[in-house]
């Protein structure tokens, strides 16, 4: 994949500055999800009632559960453009501490583990144009979501002093990773929360993440204060409550 930025930035800074450019330019139908994130067909045939029941389509189920443009109060929801991603896949990202890979994926809009399907949405605007909450949805085989979330929890505990990551010419690092407590989303079977910090042009920026398992689906939320980077001030992002509440309600349907 061709990269449009070659400057070595902290990983979250690269993503958020690109996303701010995206917000100014409008939406795109492109997606970095392995499920292709294409629209599900609504056509039916005359023989459909007599046809054997088709197995569930994980990608289609995720598309139905994904947030839409104006359904989160105070936010606008878009599909982030794949060309602005720090890495397009797990294989492209190299982490200096292997145990920290799940944290690297969770904070760079990549799904954890090996899902059957995944997609990404970007909610912006509750506190201004630089208020970003990324949502990565992924669905797994029976029992795999639980073990995948456990791997993320272990990575958070193991990587308190931070790590560095690289994808092509993009490089970045986190200074610290710390577990936090947060209310469990409605309908979730289990959840966790954590924060990461990075230094950028002398300022410390704090980003926050939450992960919730709803059966065999994991919803990852990652919040960044984009304006803090561009205004050269410390950032202290928080995951949008309305984003979590709305997404959780859709996953419970």
C-alpha positions as MATLAB code, in Angstrom:
seq = 'XXXXXXXXXXXXXXXXXXXXXXXXXXXXXXXXXXXXXXXXXXXXXXXXXXXXXXXXXXXXXXXXXXXXXXXXXXXXXXXXXXXXXXXXXXXXXXXXXXXXXXXXXXXXXXXXXXXXXXXXXXXXXXXXXXXXXXXXXXXXXXXXXXXXXXXXXXXXXXXXXXXXXXXXXXXXXXXXXXXXXXXXXXXXXXXXXXXXXXXXXXXXXXXXXXXXXXXXXXXXXXXXXXXXXXXXXXXXXXXXXXXXXXXXXXXXX';
ca = [
       0.000    0.000    0.000;
       1.328    3.415   -0.927;
       1.965    5.737    2.012;
       1.278    9.450    1.703;
       3.305   10.414    4.782;
       6.933    9.559    5.398;
       7.723   11.665    8.459;
       8.447    9.571   11.535;
       5.657   10.450   13.961;
       4.302    8.868   17.099;
       1.800    6.237   16.004;
      -1.315    7.992   17.313;
      -0.170   11.335   15.923;
       0.126    9.901   12.427;
      -3.353    8.421   12.581;
      -5.084   11.446   14.059;
      -3.485   14.075   11.821;
      -4.455   11.977    8.804;
      -7.960   11.553   10.192;
      -8.328   15.309   10.610;
      -7.443   15.662    6.935;
     -10.033   13.014    6.153;
     -12.700   14.860    8.140;
     -12.046   18.002    6.152;
     -12.226   16.154    2.836;
     -15.388   14.154    3.503;
     -16.318   10.491    3.656;
     -15.095    7.607    1.568;
     -16.402    4.119    1.026;
     -12.921    2.593    1.339;
     -12.180    0.437    4.380;
      -9.224   -1.378    5.897;
     -11.321   -4.215    7.287;
     -10.663   -7.801    6.268;
     -14.409   -8.187    5.734;
     -14.175   -5.672    2.811;
     -16.984   -3.715    4.532;
     -19.182   -3.790    1.449;
     -22.947   -3.337    1.479;
     -24.973   -6.487    2.062;
     -27.346   -7.504   -0.705;
     -31.049   -7.122    0.024;
     -32.291   -8.985   -3.050;
     -34.521  -12.055   -2.701;
     -35.617  -14.765   -5.091;
     -39.002  -16.394   -5.579;
     -37.543  -19.661   -4.337;
     -35.999  -18.220   -1.182;
     -38.706  -19.590    1.064;
     -37.976  -23.098   -0.196;
     -34.195  -22.824   -0.090;
     -32.192  -24.295    2.790;
     -31.286  -21.754    5.441;
     -27.935  -20.177    4.623;
     -25.205  -20.077    7.280;
     -24.685  -16.737    8.967;
     -22.394  -14.317    7.150;
     -20.052  -12.765    9.773;
     -19.215   -9.783    7.557;
     -22.878   -9.014    6.901;
     -23.700   -9.318   10.593;
     -20.978   -6.811   11.449;
     -22.206   -4.373    8.830;
     -25.660   -4.492   10.360;
     -24.166   -3.833   13.807;
     -21.856   -1.012   12.676;
     -22.612    2.564   13.655;
     -24.122    4.756   10.952;
     -23.422    8.391   10.173;
     -25.858   10.244   12.416;
     -27.085    7.745   15.004;
     -24.639    8.728   17.789;
     -25.762   11.935   19.452;
     -23.084   14.630   19.175;
     -20.895   12.609   16.812;
     -20.584   12.090   13.083;
     -19.624    8.553   12.079;
     -17.504    7.812    9.004;
     -15.495    5.007    7.461;
     -11.818    5.938    7.870;
      -9.806    5.759    4.662;
      -7.411    2.813    4.555;
      -4.608    4.937    3.090;
      -4.362    6.914    6.339;
      -3.868    3.851    8.556;
      -0.561    3.351   10.384;
      -0.630   -0.247    9.120;
      -3.081   -2.029    6.845;
      -2.735   -5.391    8.598;
      -1.126   -7.111   11.564;
       1.547   -8.544    9.270;
       2.690   -5.053    8.295;
       3.278   -3.969   11.893;
       6.515   -4.859   13.680;
       6.590   -4.380   17.469;
       9.845   -4.314   19.430;
       8.214   -6.255   22.297;
       6.213   -9.173   20.933;
       4.073   -9.372   24.076;
       2.779   -5.861   23.362;
       1.403   -6.645   19.908;
      -2.262   -6.804   21.046;
      -1.983   -3.290   22.490;
      -0.369   -2.073   19.260;
      -3.246   -3.521   17.232;
      -5.938   -2.161   19.557;
      -4.527    1.376   19.380;
      -4.036    1.382   15.620;
      -7.453    0.236   14.438;
      -6.444   -3.353   13.771;
      -8.495   -6.304   15.022;
      -7.125   -8.571   17.718;
      -6.304  -12.211   17.071;
      -7.719  -13.902   13.997;
     -11.301  -12.800   13.421;
     -13.733  -14.134   10.841;
     -14.594  -10.564    9.857;
     -13.857   -7.023   11.029;
     -14.605   -3.392   10.213;
     -13.770    0.114   11.450;
     -15.766    3.256   12.105;
     -14.579    6.715   13.196;
     -16.814    8.910   15.381;
     -15.830   12.594   15.492;
     -16.984   15.900   16.852;
     -18.544   15.686   20.310;
     -16.005   18.182   21.696;
     -14.803   19.629   18.417;
     -13.291   18.445   15.113;
     -10.316   16.781   16.832;
     -12.343   14.594   19.206;
     -11.933   11.090   17.783;
     -13.289    7.739   18.960;
     -12.358    4.822   16.687;
     -14.524    1.685   16.809;
     -13.147   -1.633   15.554;
     -15.623   -4.506   15.469;
     -14.478   -8.093   14.987;
     -16.289  -11.411   15.165;
     -14.645  -14.750   15.987;
     -15.210  -18.470   16.076;
     -16.880  -19.994   19.120;
     -14.845  -19.258   22.265;
     -12.115  -17.359   20.414;
     -13.305  -13.890   21.393;
     -12.930  -14.716   25.078;
      -9.353  -15.972   24.716;
      -8.483  -13.049   22.427;
      -9.651  -10.516   25.003;
      -7.641  -12.361   27.649;
      -4.525  -11.930   25.479;
      -5.118   -8.172   25.349;
      -5.494   -8.067   29.124;
      -2.192   -9.923   29.525;
      -0.456   -7.527   27.120;
      -1.647   -4.516   29.101;
      -0.167   -5.993   32.283;
       3.106   -6.880   30.536;
       3.773   -3.608   28.726;
       3.590   -0.915   31.369;
       6.868    0.694   30.283;
       5.740    1.077   26.690;
       6.900   -0.180   23.312;
       7.749    0.909   19.787;
       6.145   -0.095   16.503;
       6.978    0.208   12.831;
       5.037   -0.314    9.613;
       6.912    0.474    6.434;
       8.254    4.011    6.840;
       5.820    4.793    9.663;
       7.287    4.578   13.176;
       5.931    5.377   16.613;
       6.161    4.593   20.289;
       4.190    4.664   23.526;
       5.756    5.711   26.822;
       3.401    3.804   29.109;
       0.386    1.493   29.189;
      -1.850    1.444   32.273;
      -4.997   -0.535   33.065;
      -8.019    1.535   34.106;
     -11.504    0.892   35.408;
     -14.590    1.838   33.422;
     -18.279    0.913   33.580;
     -19.023   -2.296   31.722;
     -21.007   -1.546   28.551;
     -24.632   -2.663   28.639;
     -25.016   -6.227   27.444;
     -21.291   -7.011   27.429;
     -20.096  -10.368   28.740;
     -16.803   -8.839   29.861;
     -14.773   -5.696   29.277;
     -11.543   -3.895   30.075;
     -10.083   -0.403   29.777;
      -6.609    1.089   29.581;
      -4.703    4.240   28.690;
      -1.500    4.831   26.745;
       0.790    7.845   26.703;
       3.176    9.178   24.098;
       5.472   12.193   23.800;
       5.128   14.447   20.774;
       7.059   17.708   20.342;
       7.706   17.873   24.077;
       4.090   17.300   25.100;
       2.604   14.220   26.783;
      -0.542   12.901   25.175;
      -2.881   10.416   26.845;
      -5.135    8.228   24.711;
      -7.712    5.811   26.097;
      -9.075    2.473   24.947;
     -11.857    0.132   25.954;
     -12.703   -3.363   24.768;
     -15.953   -5.221   25.301;
     -16.917   -8.763   24.380;
     -20.481   -9.391   23.272;
     -20.638  -13.146   22.740;
     -18.271  -13.914   19.868;
     -17.833  -10.243   18.913;
     -15.322   -7.775   20.337;
     -15.823   -4.021   20.144;
     -12.622   -1.978   20.512;
     -12.868    1.749   21.248;
      -9.854    4.067   21.007;
      -9.970    7.799   21.768;
      -7.528   10.495   20.632;
      -7.531   14.267   21.172;
      -6.415   15.298   17.699;
      -6.445   19.035   18.341;
      -3.971   18.625   21.201;
      -1.338   17.412   18.740;
      -1.923   20.205   16.250;
      -2.091   22.901   18.973;
       1.075   21.710   20.753;
      -0.643   21.149   24.109;
      -1.008   18.048   26.325;
      -3.852   15.742   25.336;
      -6.178   13.773   27.606;
      -8.644   11.865   25.440;
     -11.644    9.922   26.717;
     -13.717    7.332   24.910;
     -17.067    8.819   23.897;
     -19.770    7.439   26.209;
     -22.464    7.949   23.593;
     -20.395    5.955   21.099;
     -20.046    3.010   23.497;
     -23.714    3.123   24.532;
     -24.999    3.237   20.956;
     -22.654    0.534   19.694;
     -23.444   -1.735   22.649;
     -27.172   -1.382   22.016;
     -26.735   -2.394   18.379;
     -24.644   -5.425   19.326;
     -27.375   -6.514   21.745;
     -30.073   -6.671   19.040;
];
